[in-house]
Amino acid sequence: MDNKQKLIDAHLSGGNKDTGFTASQIYYLTHQISKLTSHLESHPKDYSSQRGLWKLLSNRKRLLIYLSKRNATSYTKVSKILGIRGLKGR
């Protein structure tokens, strides 16, 4: 595990490994999305992986909406750390 990942883990979940924490779920989904994106760059006709990517993106979007409603400061912190652009209209 590199230093950047340790830093992100410490910022998102308060240092613990609670995978039920909304910010932790967003982090893990972002990690999966980046892996699938790199896979699809080399395999552009892999439509089943593309469908899986769409599902991950929609799940992350729902979690980001939930987090923005419940805790706006945590939402801005997570989006800034992960480099995710903000939700439209929020």
N, CA, C and O atoms as CSV, one atom per row, in Angstrom:
chain,resi,resn,atom,element,x,y,z
A,1,MET,N,N,0.856,-1.173,0.000
A,1,MET,CA,C,0.000,0.000,0.000
A,1,MET,C,C,0.903,1.238,0.000
A,1,MET,O,O,1.785,1.370,0.849
A,2,ASP,N,N,0.679,2.125,-0.941
A,2,ASP,CA,C,1.506,3.311,-1.022
A,2,ASP,C,C,1.001,4.404,-0.078
A,2,ASP,O,O,-0.056,4.276,0.540
A,3,ASN,N,N,1.778,5.475,0.017
A,3,ASN,CA,C,1.463,6.536,0.970
A,3,ASN,C,C,0.174,7.267,0.625
A,3,ASN,O,O,-0.568,7.668,1.522
A,4,LYS,N,N,-0.104,7.447,-0.676
A,4,LYS,CA,C,-1.313,8.152,-1.080
A,4,LYS,C,C,-2.552,7.393,-0.622
A,4,LYS,O,O,-3.506,7.994,-0.129
A,5,GLN,N,N,-2.537,6.073,-0.784
A,5,GLN,CA,C,-3.694,5.278,-0.383
A,5,GLN,C,C,-3.871,5.305,1.131
A,5,GLN,O,O,-5.001,5.349,1.615
A,6,LYS,N,N,-2.770,5.278,1.890
A,6,LYS,CA,C,-2.874,5.368,3.347
A,6,LYS,C,C,-3.452,6.704,3.772
A,6,LYS,O,O,-4.250,6.776,4.706
A,7,LEU,N,N,-3.041,7.774,3.075
A,7,LEU,CA,C,-3.543,9.104,3.389
A,7,LEU,C,C,-5.032,9.206,3.109
A,7,LEU,O,O,-5.784,9.771,3.903
A,8,ILE,N,N,-5.456,8.655,1.972
A,8,ILE,CA,C,-6.871,8.685,1.618
A,8,ILE,C,C,-7.680,7.873,2.613
A,8,ILE,O,O,-8.747,8.309,3.047
A,9,ASP,N,N,-7.183,6.689,2.982
A,9,ASP,CA,C,-7.895,5.867,3.961
A,9,ASP,C,C,-8.053,6.596,5.291
A,9,ASP,O,O,-9.115,6.538,5.911
A,10,ALA,N,N,-7.003,7.279,5.729
A,10,ALA,CA,C,-7.067,7.984,6.997
A,10,ALA,C,C,-8.050,9.147,6.941
A,10,ALA,O,O,-8.747,9.408,7.921
A,11,HIS,N,N,-8.118,9.847,5.815
A,11,HIS,CA,C,-9.020,10.988,5.699
A,11,HIS,C,C,-10.472,10.554,5.579
A,11,HIS,O,O,-11.364,11.194,6.136
A,12,LEU,N,N,-10.712,9.470,4.856
A,12,LEU,CA,C,-12.092,9.105,4.569
A,12,LEU,C,C,-12.786,8.446,5.737
A,12,LEU,O,O,-13.905,8.824,6.085
A,13,SER,N,N,-12.159,7.486,6.339
A,13,SER,CA,C,-12.888,6.714,7.347
A,13,SER,C,C,-12.412,6.990,8.763
A,13,SER,O,O,-12.711,6.216,9.672
A,14,GLY,N,N,-11.693,8.053,8.965
A,14,GLY,CA,C,-11.251,8.380,10.309
A,14,GLY,C,C,-10.193,7.428,10.836
A,14,GLY,O,O,-10.004,7.333,12.049
A,15,GLY,N,N,-9.498,6.721,9.955
A,15,GLY,CA,C,-8.437,5.827,10.362
A,15,GLY,C,C,-8.869,4.391,10.570
A,15,GLY,O,O,-8.018,3.502,10.604
A,16,ASN,N,N,-10.173,4.127,10.712
A,16,ASN,CA,C,-10.604,2.747,10.907
A,16,ASN,C,C,-10.992,2.124,9.575
A,16,ASN,O,O,-11.120,2.824,8.571
A,17,LYS,N,N,-11.177,0.835,9.566
A,17,LYS,CA,C,-11.489,0.101,8.339
A,17,LYS,C,C,-12.969,-0.236,8.260
A,17,LYS,O,O,-13.332,-1.327,7.819
A,18,ASP,N,N,-13.823,0.679,8.678
A,18,ASP,CA,C,-15.251,0.452,8.652
A,18,ASP,C,C,-15.755,0.583,7.221
A,18,ASP,O,O,-15.877,1.693,6.703
A,19,THR,N,N,-16.048,-0.550,6.579
A,19,THR,CA,C,-16.472,-0.512,5.189
A,19,THR,C,C,-17.930,-0.114,5.042
A,19,THR,O,O,-18.398,0.092,3.922
A,20,GLY,N,N,-18.654,-0.001,6.138
A,20,GLY,CA,C,-20.026,0.456,6.084
A,20,GLY,C,C,-20.138,1.964,6.051
A,20,GLY,O,O,-21.198,2.506,5.737
A,21,PHE,N,N,-19.058,2.641,6.371
A,21,PHE,CA,C,-19.014,4.091,6.342
A,21,PHE,C,C,-19.188,4.561,4.899
A,21,PHE,O,O,-18.532,4.033,4.001
A,22,THR,N,N,-20.052,5.535,4.661
A,22,THR,CA,C,-20.396,5.960,3.309
A,22,THR,C,C,-19.170,6.412,2.530
A,22,THR,O,O,-19.020,6.064,1.358
A,23,ALA,N,N,-18.295,7.180,3.160
A,23,ALA,CA,C,-17.098,7.670,2.469
A,23,ALA,C,C,-16.182,6.509,2.080
A,23,ALA,O,O,-15.544,6.554,1.028
A,24,SER,N,N,-16.112,5.480,2.908
A,24,SER,CA,C,-15.296,4.311,2.575
A,24,SER,C,C,-15.870,3.580,1.374
A,24,SER,O,O,-15.124,3.122,0.508
A,25,GLN,N,N,-17.184,3.470,1.316
A,25,GLN,CA,C,-17.815,2.820,0.171
A,25,GLN,C,C,-17.548,3.603,-1.110
A,25,GLN,O,O,-17.299,3.015,-2.162
A,26,ILE,N,N,-17.600,4.930,-1.017
A,26,ILE,CA,C,-17.315,5.762,-2.185
A,26,ILE,C,C,-15.874,5.580,-2.619
A,26,ILE,O,O,-15.589,5.518,-3.815
A,27,TYR,N,N,-14.956,5.494,-1.655
A,27,TYR,CA,C,-13.553,5.287,-1.988
A,27,TYR,C,C,-13.353,3.954,-2.706
A,27,TYR,O,O,-12.676,3.899,-3.733
A,28,TYR,N,N,-13.930,2.891,-2.180
A,28,TYR,CA,C,-13.745,1.577,-2.801
A,28,TYR,C,C,-14.389,1.508,-4.175
A,28,TYR,O,O,-13.841,0.884,-5.083
A,29,LEU,N,N,-15.550,2.142,-4.343
A,29,LEU,CA,C,-16.175,2.189,-5.660
A,29,LEU,C,C,-15.315,2.981,-6.642
A,29,LEU,O,O,-15.199,2.602,-7.807
A,30,THR,N,N,-14.717,4.073,-6.184
A,30,THR,CA,C,-13.843,4.868,-7.046
A,30,THR,C,C,-12.633,4.055,-7.475
A,30,THR,O,O,-12.186,4.155,-8.618
A,31,HIS,N,N,-12.108,3.257,-6.568
A,31,HIS,CA,C,-10.970,2.390,-6.898
A,31,HIS,C,C,-11.376,1.356,-7.954
A,31,HIS,O,O,-10.632,1.120,-8.906
A,32,GLN,N,N,-12.538,0.748,-7.792
A,32,GLN,CA,C,-13.027,-0.229,-8.773
A,32,GLN,C,C,-13.290,0.438,-10.123
A,32,GLN,O,O,-13.005,-0.141,-11.171
A,33,ILE,N,N,-13.826,1.642,-10.096
A,33,ILE,CA,C,-14.112,2.373,-11.327
A,33,ILE,C,C,-12.824,2.677,-12.083
A,33,ILE,O,O,-12.776,2.549,-13.306
A,34,SER,N,N,-11.789,3.074,-11.366
A,34,SER,CA,C,-10.523,3.367,-12.041
A,34,SER,C,C,-9.907,2.103,-12.643
A,34,SER,O,O,-9.312,2.151,-13.720
A,35,LYS,N,N,-10.051,0.965,-11.942
A,35,LYS,CA,C,-9.538,-0.288,-12.498
A,35,LYS,C,C,-10.304,-0.683,-13.756
A,35,LYS,O,O,-9.699,-1.086,-14.750
A,36,LEU,N,N,-11.631,-0.570,-13.720
A,36,LEU,CA,C,-12.437,-0.927,-14.888
A,36,LEU,C,C,-12.196,0.038,-16.051
A,36,LEU,O,O,-12.213,-0.374,-17.211
A,37,THR,N,N,-11.976,1.302,-15.749
A,37,THR,CA,C,-11.712,2.277,-16.798
A,37,THR,C,C,-10.420,1.957,-17.527
A,37,THR,O,O,-10.356,2.038,-18.753
A,38,SER,N,N,-9.393,1.596,-16.776
A,38,SER,CA,C,-8.132,1.236,-17.426
A,38,SER,C,C,-8.282,-0.052,-18.237
A,38,SER,O,O,-7.652,-0.198,-19.284
A,39,HIS,N,N,-9.104,-0.977,-17.767
A,39,HIS,CA,C,-9.358,-2.207,-18.520
A,39,HIS,C,C,-10.073,-1.895,-19.834
A,39,HIS,O,O,-9.747,-2.457,-20.879
A,40,LEU,N,N,-11.047,-0.996,-19.767
A,40,LEU,CA,C,-11.822,-0.681,-20.964
A,40,LEU,C,C,-11.033,0.138,-21.982
A,40,LEU,O,O,-11.386,0.163,-23.161
A,41,GLU,N,N,-9.974,0.805,-21.540
A,41,GLU,CA,C,-9.125,1.513,-22.494
A,41,GLU,C,C,-8.401,0.541,-23.414
A,41,GLU,O,O,-8.182,0.841,-24.588
A,42,SER,N,N,-8.030,-0.617,-22.891
A,42,SER,CA,C,-7.339,-1.607,-23.715
A,42,SER,C,C,-8.297,-2.605,-24.355
A,42,SER,O,O,-7.924,-3.284,-25.312
A,43,HIS,N,N,-9.528,-2.709,-23.844
A,43,HIS,CA,C,-10.534,-3.618,-24.400
A,43,HIS,C,C,-11.836,-2.848,-24.629
A,43,HIS,O,O,-12.780,-2.991,-23.852
A,44,PRO,N,N,-11.896,-2.038,-25.682
A,44,PRO,CA,C,-13.051,-1.155,-25.847
A,44,PRO,C,C,-14.361,-1.868,-26.192
A,44,PRO,O,O,-15.430,-1.280,-26.026
A,45,LYS,N,N,-14.310,-3.107,-26.665
A,45,LYS,CA,C,-15.541,-3.810,-27.032
A,45,LYS,C,C,-16.030,-4.780,-25.960
A,45,LYS,O,O,-16.885,-5.624,-26.230
A,46,ASP,N,N,-15.505,-4.667,-24.772
A,46,ASP,CA,C,-15.931,-5.517,-23.663
A,46,ASP,C,C,-17.191,-4.906,-23.046
A,46,ASP,O,O,-17.119,-4.141,-22.084
A,47,TYR,N,N,-18.327,-5.253,-23.609
A,47,TYR,CA,C,-19.577,-4.607,-23.225
A,47,TYR,C,C,-20.078,-5.047,-21.857
A,47,TYR,O,O,-20.767,-4.281,-21.183
A,48,SER,N,N,-19.751,-6.243,-21.440
A,48,SER,CA,C,-20.188,-6.666,-20.111
A,48,SER,C,C,-19.448,-5.885,-19.025
A,48,SER,O,O,-20.036,-5.540,-18.000
A,49,SER,N,N,-18.176,-5.608,-19.244
A,49,SER,CA,C,-17.440,-4.778,-18.290
A,49,SER,C,C,-17.941,-3.347,-18.323
A,49,SER,O,O,-17.962,-2.664,-17.299
A,50,GLN,N,N,-18.342,-2.896,-19.501
A,50,GLN,CA,C,-18.878,-1.544,-19.628
A,50,GLN,C,C,-20.181,-1.414,-18.838
A,50,GLN,O,O,-20.426,-0.395,-18.193
A,51,ARG,N,N,-21.006,-2.446,-18.895
A,51,ARG,CA,C,-22.249,-2.440,-18.131
A,51,ARG,C,C,-21.959,-2.438,-16.624
A,51,ARG,O,O,-22.633,-1.753,-15.853
A,52,GLY,N,N,-20.956,-3.208,-16.222
A,52,GLY,CA,C,-20.566,-3.212,-14.823
A,52,GLY,C,C,-20.065,-1.853,-14.367
A,52,GLY,O,O,-20.321,-1.432,-13.239
A,53,LEU,N,N,-19.342,-1.165,-15.257
A,53,LEU,CA,C,-18.859,0.174,-14.942
A,53,LEU,C,C,-20.034,1.129,-14.737
A,53,LEU,O,O,-20.024,1.942,-13.813
A,54,TRP,N,N,-21.037,1.030,-15.594
A,54,TRP,CA,C,-22.213,1.888,-15.442
A,54,TRP,C,C,-22.906,1.640,-14.113
A,54,TRP,O,O,-23.369,2.580,-13.467
A,55,LYS,N,N,-22.981,0.371,-13.699
A,55,LYS,CA,C,-23.607,0.049,-12.409
A,55,LYS,C,C,-22.812,0.646,-11.251
A,55,LYS,O,O,-23.389,1.193,-10.311
A,56,LEU,N,N,-21.488,0.538,-11.324
A,56,LEU,CA,C,-20.653,1.114,-10.264
A,56,LEU,C,C,-20.803,2.625,-10.207
A,56,LEU,O,O,-20.879,3.206,-9.125
A,57,LEU,N,N,-20.846,3.264,-11.376
A,57,LEU,CA,C,-20.995,4.713,-11.423
A,57,LEU,C,C,-22.330,5.160,-10.823
A,57,LEU,O,O,-22.389,6.147,-10.090
A,58,SER,N,N,-23.395,4.427,-11.139
A,58,SER,CA,C,-24.693,4.819,-10.589
A,58,SER,C,C,-24.757,4.583,-9.083
A,58,SER,O,O,-25.373,5.361,-8.354
A,59,ASN,N,N,-24.127,3.519,-8.622
A,59,ASN,CA,C,-24.096,3.251,-7.183
A,59,ASN,C,C,-23.314,4.333,-6.452
A,59,ASN,O,O,-23.729,4.795,-5.389
A,60,ARG,N,N,-22.170,4.741,-7.027
A,60,ARG,CA,C,-21.372,5.798,-6.406
A,60,ARG,C,C,-22.147,7.113,-6.409
A,60,ARG,O,O,-22.078,7.879,-5.447
A,61,LYS,N,N,-22.878,7.375,-7.479
A,61,LYS,CA,C,-23.669,8.603,-7.548
A,61,LYS,C,C,-24.741,8.634,-6.462
A,61,LYS,O,O,-24.962,9.667,-5.828
A,62,ARG,N,N,-25.405,7.501,-6.251
A,62,ARG,CA,C,-26.422,7.432,-5.192
A,62,ARG,C,C,-25.797,7.657,-3.817
A,62,ARG,O,O,-26.373,8.341,-2.972
A,63,LEU,N,N,-24.616,7.078,-3.598
A,63,LEU,CA,C,-23.946,7.284,-2.315
A,63,LEU,C,C,-23.510,8.733,-2.135
A,63,LEU,O,O,-23.583,9.270,-1.030
A,64,LEU,N,N,-23.056,9.372,-3.219
A,64,LEU,CA,C,-22.668,10.774,-3.128
A,64,LEU,C,C,-23.867,11.669,-2.836
A,64,LEU,O,O,-23.747,12.637,-2.084
A,65,ILE,N,N,-25.015,11.358,-3.418
A,65,ILE,CA,C,-26.232,12.120,-3.134
A,65,ILE,C,C,-26.622,11.954,-1.675
A,65,ILE,O,O,-26.973,12.926,-1.005
A,66,TYR,N,N,-26.559,10.718,-1.180
A,66,TYR,CA,C,-26.877,10.444,0.227
A,66,TYR,C,C,-25.931,11.220,1.147
A,66,TYR,O,O,-26.363,11.833,2.123
A,67,LEU,N,N,-24.635,11.184,0.822
A,67,LEU,CA,C,-23.651,11.862,1.667
A,67,LEU,C,C,-23.833,13.370,1.628
A,67,LEU,O,O,-23.663,14.039,2.647
A,68,SER,N,N,-24.177,13.916,0.464
A,68,SER,CA,C,-24.367,15.368,0.369
A,68,SER,C,C,-25.572,15.816,1.184
A,68,SER,O,O,-25.575,16.920,1.729
A,69,LYS,N,N,-26.604,14.966,1.272
A,69,LYS,CA,C,-27.778,15.325,2.063
A,69,LYS,C,C,-27.513,15.195,3.560
A,69,LYS,O,O,-27.968,16.023,4.349
A,70,ARG,N,N,-26.777,14.158,3.949
A,70,ARG,CA,C,-26.548,13.894,5.373
A,70,ARG,C,C,-25.439,14.745,5.972
A,70,ARG,O,O,-25.575,15.257,7.083
A,71,ASN,N,N,-24.327,14.900,5.226
A,71,ASN,CA,C,-23.167,15.582,5.783
A,71,ASN,C,C,-22.442,16.315,4.661
A,71,ASN,O,O,-21.616,15.724,3.966
A,72,ALA,N,N,-22.740,17.582,4.481
A,72,ALA,CA,C,-22.206,18.349,3.359
A,72,ALA,C,C,-20.693,18.544,3.473
A,72,ALA,O,O,-19.999,18.539,2.456
A,73,THR,N,N,-20.177,18.712,4.675
A,73,THR,CA,C,-18.736,18.913,4.817
A,73,THR,C,C,-17.971,17.651,4.452
A,73,THR,O,O,-16.920,17.722,3.816
A,74,SER,N,N,-18.485,16.514,4.845
A,74,SER,CA,C,-17.849,15.250,4.488
A,74,SER,C,C,-17.916,15.021,2.984
A,74,SER,O,O,-16.971,14.500,2.393
A,75,TYR,N,N,-19.021,15.407,2.365
A,75,TYR,CA,C,-19.167,15.274,0.913
A,75,TYR,C,C,-18.109,16.095,0.176
A,75,TYR,O,O,-17.463,15.594,-0.743
A,76,THR,N,N,-17.934,17.347,0.576
A,76,THR,CA,C,-16.939,18.190,-0.094
A,76,THR,C,C,-15.529,17.661,0.137
A,76,THR,O,O,-14.685,17.711,-0.757
A,77,LYS,N,N,-15.280,17.156,1.334
A,77,LYS,CA,C,-13.966,16.600,1.661
A,77,LYS,C,C,-13.669,15.365,0.804
A,77,LYS,O,O,-12.571,15.231,0.264
A,78,VAL,N,N,-14.647,14.468,0.683
A,78,VAL,CA,C,-14.473,13.244,-0.098
A,78,VAL,C,C,-14.274,13.567,-1.570
A,78,VAL,O,O,-13.390,13.005,-2.218
A,79,SER,N,N,-15.093,14.471,-2.101
A,79,SER,CA,C,-14.979,14.795,-3.522
A,79,SER,C,C,-13.662,15.490,-3.835
A,79,SER,O,O,-13.109,15.310,-4.920
A,80,LYS,N,N,-13.152,16.284,-2.895
A,80,LYS,CA,C,-11.874,16.952,-3.117
A,80,LYS,C,C,-10.713,15.953,-3.061
A,80,LYS,O,O,-9.810,16.014,-3.895
A,81,ILE,N,N,-10.728,15.042,-2.097
A,81,ILE,CA,C,-9.649,14.069,-1.940
A,81,ILE,C,C,-9.593,13.115,-3.126
A,81,ILE,O,O,-8.514,12.822,-3.640
A,82,LEU,N,N,-10.754,12.631,-3.562
A,82,LEU,CA,C,-10.792,11.651,-4.644
A,82,LEU,C,C,-10.739,12.289,-6.028
A,82,LEU,O,O,-10.545,11.589,-7.021
A,83,GLY,N,N,-10.908,13.594,-6.106
A,83,GLY,CA,C,-10.882,14.266,-7.396
A,83,GLY,C,C,-12.133,14.024,-8.212
A,83,GLY,O,O,-12.088,13.997,-9.442
A,84,ILE,N,N,-13.248,13.848,-7.526
A,84,ILE,CA,C,-14.531,13.627,-8.186
A,84,ILE,C,C,-15.183,14.988,-8.375
A,84,ILE,O,O,-15.213,15.804,-7.454
A,85,ARG,N,N,-15.704,15.227,-9.569
A,85,ARG,CA,C,-16.403,16.486,-9.768
A,85,ARG,C,C,-17.728,16.451,-9.030
A,85,ARG,O,O,-18.309,15.384,-8.827
A,86,GLY,N,N,-18.197,17.603,-8.636
A,86,GLY,CA,C,-19.413,17.684,-7.845
A,86,GLY,C,C,-20.645,17.269,-8.621
A,86,GLY,O,O,-20.647,17.242,-9.851
A,87,LEU,N,N,-21.682,16.950,-7.888
A,87,LEU,CA,C,-22.951,16.585,-8.494
A,87,LEU,C,C,-23.607,17.836,-9.068
A,87,LEU,O,O,-23.440,18.934,-8.537
A,88,LYS,N,N,-24.347,17.662,-10.148
A,88,LYS,CA,C,-25.033,18.805,-10.761
A,88,LYS,C,C,-26.149,19.292,-9.855
A,88,LYS,O,O,-26.966,18.512,-9.363
A,89,GLY,N,N,-26.163,20.604,-9.646
A,89,GLY,CA,C,-27.225,21.192,-8.845
A,89,GLY,C,C,-27.066,20.989,-7.358
A,89,GLY,O,O,-28.021,21.215,-6.615
A,90,ARG,N,N,-25.905,20.572,-6.888
A,90,ARG,CA,C,-25.708,20.350,-5.452
A,90,ARG,C,C,-24.520,21.129,-4.962
A,90,ARG,O,O,-24.191,21.073,-3.778
